Amino acid sequence: MLRFITPIVALLLALPAHAAPDSYIDRLLNKPVPGGVAVVDLGPSAQTPQASYQGKPVLVVKQEARWVAIIGVPLTIKPGSQQITAKTSSGTRTLPFTVGFKAYPEQHITLKNQRQVNPNPADLKRIDGELAEQIRAYRSFSPGTPSNLLLDKPVNGPLSSKFGVRRFFNGEERNPHAGLDFAVPAGTPIKSPAAGRVILIGNYFFNGNTVFVDHGQGFISMFCHMSKIDVKVGDNVPRGGVVGRVGSTGRATGPHMHWNVSLNDARVDPAIFIGAFQP
């Protein structure tokens, strides 16, 4: 169980949610678009509520006498009405929320290694195994409240690629960009944006050297393309603890820090959690 509670999150969680429109969490996180986050008010409950979206458990936190669900919205979700299921002390009910529209730009990248665009059969077998391993990590759901919801930047540097960008490698479209890239030199320390536990490390075909940190209740950070990993599976990492160093391993054109944030197995825009979201 994670027990990394700081004064800032104690203050954050003590603020009233009401119907969520004026809450701190709502102002910070409620960006209900594909690849964004929806904050849904669960109301008061004598017991800790349980909530799920698309059959997967979601992050629930308390604000004064009320509870809110913090839901990751997959990039594949179309604008329109969605709903979660919530179990509270007063019973089970469905609660709606609305997903708005967001347009994402395109990015064209040239790679010298053609196998990073069109992998051979042996590569594909490796990729499939690595993907399954990483999906299991993204679907982890541990108890405990995250130490902080307003996250720290893992590195200090300019953004080189935003979340959700449609990516074309050597003219061929591939999966959208699932995180933020920071342009920083090789060897720069990568710091955990919140306290957590290391649940997976690996050296993967596309991601290179990779670390997954579980912040609690399906709230997970992933860092990849690292030159060096400084932690091992099972390590408890404090907020600001170094997990590795910036590199260019895997499918990368040069040194940079790639950071994913996942909620309920949905990759969402990390910019939301650092106050840098752009509608």
N, C-alpha and C positions, 0 to 999 in steps of 0.2 A: 504494500500500500504506500502511496506517495504521501509524504507529510511535510512538503516544502511550502509552508504558508508564510507569506511576508506581510509587513504592514500595509503595503499598497493594495494587495488583494483583499486584505481584511477590510480596508476602507471601501474598495470596489464592491465587495459582496454585501456590505452593510447598507448600501444605498437603496432606496425604495424602487421597486420595479413598476408597481401598479399595472397598467396595461402595457408596459414597456416603453411607450413613446418618449418619456422624459428621463429614462434611466441612463446611468453612465454606460452600462453594457450595451444598451440599445444604440446610443450615439456612437459608441466605439465600433461595434461589430455588425449591426444590422444593415447588411448590404445584400438584399435578397435578389441576386441575379445568378445566371448560370456561372458556376465557379466562385460564387460568393457565399455569404453566411446569412441565415435567417435566425432572428431571435424571437421566440414565441413564449408569451407569458403563460405559465401553468397555474398561477394563482396560489393561494395558501394550501398547505398540506401538513398534517401532523407527522407524516412519515415522508422520508425522501422519495420523491416521485421517480418513476421509470418512464422513459420516453423512447420512442423508436420512429425511424423514418425509413421507408422502403425496406422494412424488416430488419434494420440494423439499429443497435442502441445509440443514443446520442448523449452528448454532454449536457448535464443538468447542474446548475449552481443555484444557491440561495441568496436572495437579497432581502434582508430584514425578514418579514414574515411570509414572503412570497418566493416562488421558484420560477426560473426561466430555463428553457431549453435552447441550446446554441447548436444550430444545425448546419452542417456542410451541404451545400447545394452542388451536385455534380455539374461539370461543364456541358454534359449531354442533355440536361433538363431544358425543356422548351418553356418559354414564358407562359405564365398562366397560374391556375390554382393548384396548390399542393396541400398535403395534410400530414400531420404526425398523429401517432397514437400515444396517449399519456395515461399512466396509471397513478392515481393519487389516493389519499385516504378517503376521498369522496367517491371513488369509483374510476372506471375506465371510460375515456371519451376520445373523440377525434377533434383535432384543432387545426383550422386552416391557416395557410399563409400564402401570399402571392409572390410569384417569381417575376421580376421585371426583365426588360431587354437590355443587353449589353453587347456592343460590337467590339470584336477583337481584331487588331491589325495583323498583317502578314509579315513574315521574316524569311528571307532567302539566304541560304547558307551553302557555301561550296566546301566540300570535303575531298581531300586527296585520296583517302582510303575508301574505295568504292564499296568494300564489305560493310562499312558503317551505314551505307544507304541500302544496299541489297545483300544481306548476309547469305552465306552459303548454307547448305543443309546442316553441316556440323554446327555452325554458328546458331542456326535457328533452334536446334535441339538444346544448346546451352541457354539461349535466351528464354525459351519456354520454362526451363527449370528455374532460372533466376527470377523470372516474373512471378511464378507461383510462390516462391519463397518470400518475395517482397510483398505480395498481396496478403499473405498470412500476417506479416508484420503490420501492414496498414489496418488490418481488421482486428488487431489487438484491442482489448477493452479492459483496462485495469481500474480498480476502485481508486478513490482519492480525488481531491480537488486540485486542479493545476495551481502551481505557485503564483502565477500571474497570467492574466489574459491579454494585457497590454505587453506585447513581447519586445525584447531587445533585438536590435539588429545583430546577426551572428558575426558580421564584420562591418567596419566602417569604410564605405567606398561608394562610388556612383553605380546606379543600376545600368547594366548593359543589355538586359533583355527582360521584358515584363512577363507577367503571368498571362496565359491564355492565348498567346500569339500563335497564329497558324504558321507552322514551319514547313518550309520547302527545302529539302536537301538535294543539291544538284538538280533542281527543277522538279523533284518528286515530293508530293505532300505526304507528311508523316503526322504523328500525333501532335496535338497542340502542346505548347510549352506549359509544363505543369508546376512551375515554380518561378522564383525570381533569381536572376543572375546578377552578381555584383562583380564589377571590374576591379580586382585587387591583385597584387603581385603573388606569385608562387611563394609558398611558405608562410603566408599570413595566417595567424591562429584563427580558428573558427570556434566561436563561443556559443554554448547552448543558450537560446533565448529565454528559456525558463528551466526550472529544475525538472529532472526526470530520470528515467532509467534507460540504459542502453539495451535495446531488445534485438538488434540485428546489426552485424557488420559484414562486409563482403567486398570482393573485387569483381564487378559485373561488366558484361560486354559493353553496354551502352553507358552505364553510370560510373564505371571505374570504381575507385575506392569509395565506399559508401558507409554511412552510419545512420541508424534509426534511433531516435530518442522518444520514449513514451512519456508525455507530460501528464497523463491521466485521463481516463474516460474517453479513449479514442482520439485524443488530441495529440498528434504525433508530428515531429519534425524529421525530415530526411535531408542529409547533406551528402553531396556526391562530387565526383571528379577530383577527389582529394589526393594530394601527394603523399600524405602520411595520416594514419589513424592512431590516435593517442588514447583510445579507450578500448575496453573489451565488453562483451555481452555480460549483462548483470551489473555493470557499474552504475552506481547512483551518482548522477552528475548535478552539481549545484547550478543555480542560475549564474551564467557567466563562466562556467567551467569549460575548459578547452577540450574539444572532442577530436580535433585533427588540424591539418594544415591544408591550405589552398593548393590546388594543383591543376592538371589538365589530363587526368587519366580518363579512359573510356572515350565516348564520342564527344570530343571537345576540340575546338580550333585554337585554344590557348588557355592559359591559367585564368580561372575565375571561380567564384563560389556560387554553387547552385543550391538553393534551399527550397524544399517543398514543405507545405503545411497540409495536414490531412485531418478532417473531422468526419467521424462515422464512415470511414473508407471513401471519402470524397476529397479529391485534391482541390484546395481552395486557394484564393489569392493571398499570399503572405502579406501583401501590402496592407490588407485590412487590419492586421494585428500590430502594425508599426505606424499607423496613422497616415499612410501614404496612398490610400485607395483613390483611384480616379474613376468616376462613373463612366 
